[in-house]
Amino acid sequence: MLAKIVHSKNMNANIRKAEYAVRGELAIRSEELKNQLAKGEKLPFSRVVGCNIGNPQALDQKPITFFRQVASLVEYPELLKDENAEVASKLYPSDAIARAKLLLKNIGSVGAYSHSQGIPHIRENVAKFISERDGYPADPSKIFLTQGASAGVQLTLQMIVENNKVGIMIPIPQYPLYTATLAVLDANPVPYYLDESKGWGLTTRELQRSYDEAAKLGVETRALVIINPGNPTGQCLTIENMREIVEFCHKNRIILLADEVYQTNIYQPKDRPFHSFKKVLKSMGPKYEGFEMISYHSISKGMIGECGRRGGYFECEGLDESILEQIYKISSISLCPNVQGQIMVDLMVNPPKKGDPSYEQYKKEYDDIYYSLIKRASILEDTFNSLEGCTCNSADGAMYLFPQIRLPKKAIEAAKAAGKEPDQFYCMAMLESTGVCMVAGSGFGQVEGTAHFRSTFLPQPELFDEFCSGIKNFHADFMNKYRD
Ligand SMILES: Cc1ncc(COP(=O)(O)O)c(CN[C@@H]2CONC2=O)c1O
């Protein structure tokens, strides 16, 4: 057979280097097990539970009805014609019909390319949402709609990383979109550690240590990634901490990249409310005029979970006009973000309001999901804290818990013999025994010598008892098997 022209040895080495643990070895194995079950093979479990990814609708979370009603109407405009008004009014509430008509008036057809920066009408609604959220104006021309927040993160990092001397500060543990993207860009990850003993707290002392260490190595640190609420750690920053972070960036001439995709996944709204970095920055006065920041949001999270539609946006603050033009140019190479994803952004930032025909249903669906997430997070946190050698901080926000496991020496030796990190070895054993797919903490980064795993709290409530007892039984068996 002809030798391959491109192969693993001569491909782009940066791509080869990149890793994304959320869909790595464990996720791949879980798909194999799913296929085996589908073929009727007997396994120690009857279903695979994907707790490796924040993908709510893959775990039977229902979509928001109003959002889907609007999405279906714009797909088939015939339903909006006068001659079909009677049929449509039997199937759709009047505000869904009105919203679909308004969107199509501004879009034309969902099948057409849109403006490369995103549909102006929707960007205006995003700007209005940001202004109302923060109490400070937002400019639609500084907002870019994207194929999910991932695409926005990748595009803006690509813009910032001029060469392989550039460094980007990332939290440890971090969501591996960042390390994977930096690997592809041949940029330097500049790690700063979150403090597990302080609820995954972040100090400017640690930021400065990390920055100074990189500088000694000749790295030119240009940006700081903050994920707030945190993934995988779920912590929510205090406003004081956020001010310190802004000051740190200002002092060291660093662009702040604020990943705020979990801004509505806030489970301690009184003690740990969400504050956007945009609001904090604007409240800090004229000294910070021209401060450079990019904030990211997504339709994949919150109570929406429309992950597969690939919708999101980023807002630019303080960037040089020439850079905005370059970002537009790069965006135009991909023509436009998908229009249904853009429509979902519009619905996210501009949902039914009090008094609208769909408001009551929307509010009930939203609150049911919200309070169920809080409940499931608490049950799972208690489960993890009941396991021998396991401690787990509570989730102030996001969709994950990130317990630390202290494994017996024999387990660590067995992991080494298998060529795996201890937490990867533990998670693989859990998957093979229970069908529950987690992500090993080593996939997010962690303090040397510690072991963690990340779990979502997304399995539906009716499965939770079985889910939690399966984890408890597995853990007890595992610890007994490798007990020193
Ligand atoms: C912190 C953070 N930023 C960005 C994204 C990307 O979201 P988009 O879907 O908008 O591109 C995710 C997705 N969360 C991943 C996916 O599911 N589980 C995770 O950890 C995320 O957790």
The ligand as a Gaussian input file, in Angstrom:
#p B3LYP/6-31G(d) Opt

LIG

0 1
 C      -15.223000      27.316000      31.178000
 C      -15.737000      26.971000      29.808000
 N      -15.514000      27.830000      28.790000
 C      -15.944000      27.559000      27.547000
 C      -16.629000      26.399000      27.276000
 C      -17.070000      26.137000      25.851000
 O      -18.430000      26.242000      25.706000
 P      -19.134000      26.289000      24.270000
 O      -20.023000      25.095000      24.244000
 O      -19.876000      27.585000      24.262000
 O      -18.073000      26.251000      23.234000
 C      -16.887000      25.474000      28.295000
 C      -17.639000      24.208000      27.974000
 N      -17.659000      23.237000      29.014000
 C      -17.080000      21.951000      28.674000
 C      -17.991000      21.164000      27.780000
 O      -18.731000      20.336000      28.735000
 N      -17.942000      20.185000      29.876000
 C      -16.945000      21.094000      29.889000
 O      -16.099000      21.218000      30.748000
 C      -16.434000      25.766000      29.592000
 O      -16.632000      24.914000      30.615000

